[in-house]
């Protein structure tokens, strides 16, 4: 069974890759849509349009929109009505108003009740002002329009008719600008302009409208029509205004929060309402969590409406994807619900000044989902979510978003990518550690309060956090927000002196970088010391530049010391600590390509594994041994003498894998290197079999020892201990339909063979043993196997070979 352990690891790893590569089957939000629909790079003309869109708010202030709209023609997918905009001029001699309206038909336009001329090119309405306008009086422009609203090419954004529901999503992915209010009403469509709204929506045939705002009245009209009216009193950007029209029913309830009583409205088609109610079991906890961190919920009603495509944080009326909203209170449902609710603070109260700072609202909203988990399910569940999120960032952000990107100033086409959402959340977690919980709560709430109903950029955000907290956030923003990549810190030296109840620990750490352009400064690191009874003590110190030192006096002799054990910082590393009490395989998820098995243990053990997503030190002879330039592992622990462990480490050399450079340099030269401590030299690990497999391979470690591990290209005469590498193995025919012949030619064979067949889920399907022979021939039946790919493991003594077998008929 010792060789099946290797194959199970390999197959589980391969299966994970296959599953993670599956396409999204439904659109669930901006971030997920971006993965399906690559966004385009702005042309110079696009950039000018974006700047012009924002610049209009410097000369004209829009005060209120009154939208009177018929949403009746579901078969034709058409709307009809008018939009009245009250406004004042901010600059004298403003000659015209330019409004966004996308590919609808204009019947007429009035200014202050008088029909006027206009130009319309399908994107912009240009309305010249008559003479005599000044900056004192309020005026009104009314646009009569109709037609079929445009839905973004990505299928996310605009007013859509689908599944018997008419609904809008205020962000149009792939559009310029992203704001997509212009799909259904004329407006200034940018992140800066805010106004109040009156919405009067007429529907028919049993359908009714649910909208952003406070419900005013419902009026019965002729021909089975009704008009429902809503009022948004707080100034709102166009993308945050939501409507949905269908044969909806509701569940009405209320929640007593920290700052008041809030009505809750869940809206869905009748057949979905019960499941929706079950799914939103933890909505009250989410409200409480965000009020405890961010301050009062200011909008009054908390509302969610199930739509075919979502999610979108429309105030009072969050559009939520139906498939998720009826899935029950599972992790994905809870995460998305909390993310969209957190937008009612980050995005809806305070929004961003431009798409280049999308992380401010999306990173805070995604971290809000983490804070909800902490509030509802405890600190351990919260740390697991923080770690899982950051592991996703380390693995995929640079692949998803065309390289390592800064959060502030991210390219337009990467606005809704993994950096913005997931790295944004990772960095808000780091911000919390830089400030500490109390100051984080105070400073974040102050930003929301002092920039309420306005936009903020990264520099304003930085300066206000610094002002309110008294902590200079310059280094944090320079290192984690304005610059790409990650820093990582390794415990390089450790000197312990003392006895009894007083020990002096002098430590040194070395900073390494992944995708970063500069060394980080003023980083608040933690180090956790463990004594022989696993008692913990965490201390903190500041690290800057390449090397930093710190000294501590602690009341016990530390037998293990771990940097960032509390995971206060998301860096270029991933750390897990294991408490070993019994034999068997460990779940080493997150340590990447690492699997561990405990063969013998009579006393408990404490083990820590760090996967560094940064390059290790060079070897003593960098011409002979070229170390990986992307990653390595550190393993330490408080381990009893009788502990026996084995491990498998996988290396992967596909185009986007960590070991691509090593495998490209020659799979036959890849070796596993080892050093017992960071101050010793790298050498080839003596207790390993290394077996290439496809574009990567497996290193089997028996025994497995504490220390540092890394893969390298070794050039020269390096012996191998995997005896099966010398065997000639053939498999034919492959693909096979009825029978596959396996031939092993190994003249030096001294031990029996074991053949095992696994499917791609890691399940052992068949196993057979064969006596020692220099020429083994086995006819393996495949007639009973379904079509697909399998892995055949051939072992002999301490060596093994893994070969793909394809069954095809």
Beta strands, then each sheet from edge to edge (+ up, - down):
strand 1: 60-73
strand 2: 78-89
strand 3: 96-100
strand 4: 105-111
strand 5: 114-115
strand 6: 119-120
strand 7: 124-128
strand 8: 139-147
strand 9: 158-162
strand 10: 165-169
strand 11: 195-204
strand 12: 208-211
strand 13: 214-220
strand 14: 225-236
strand 15: 243-246
strand 16: 248-256
strand 17: 261-269
strand 18: 302-307
strand 19: 318-321
strand 20: 350-352
strand 21: 454-456
strand 22: 486-499
strand 23: 502-514
strand 24: 523-530
strand 25: 536-543
strand 26: 547-554
strand 27: 560-563
strand 28: 573-580
strand 29: 584-586
strand 30: 594-600
strand 31: 605-612
strand 32: 625-627
strand 33: 632-638
strand 34: 644-652
strand 35: 670-675
strand 36: 683-684
strand 37: 688-693
strand 38: 696-702
strand 39: 707-714
strand 40: 728-732
strand 41: 739-745
strand 42: 753-758
strand 43: 764-770
strand 44: 775-781
strand 45: 788-796
strand 46: 799-807
sheet 1: 5+ 4- 8+ 2- 1+ 11+ 14- 13+
sheet 2: 3+ 7- 6+
sheet 3: 9+ 10- 15+ 12-
sheet 4: 16+ 17- 18- 19-
sheet 5: 20+ 21+
sheet 6: 22+ 23- 26+
sheet 7: 25+ 24- 27+
sheet 8: 28+ 31- 33+ 39- 32+
sheet 9: 28+ 31- 33+ 39- 35+ 36-
sheet 10: 29+ 30- 34+ 38- 37+
sheet 11: 40+ 41- 44+
sheet 12: 43+ 42- 45+ 46-
end
